[in-house]
Amino acid sequence: MNLFQLIFLGFQNAEQIKEKIDSAPDQGYEIGVVIGTYLPFVLFIIFAYVVYYMAKNRKD
């Protein structure tokens, strides 16, 4: 996948999220969509930081 495809996929995903939030039956569903959307990115950032920290402090 090249960069353009990733950007397009991100915009397409944002449109789908907006549609889900607009058609949400209640406030709880909206919160679930937001958490489900951002949680993987937050976990990836935390994982990347832990790997970076461990590599930085590694003794060779």
PyMOL commands that set and color helices and strands:
alter all, ss='L'
color gray80, all
select helices_A, chain A and resi 3-22+27-56
alter helices_A, ss='H'
color red, helices_A
deselect
rebuild
show_as cartoon
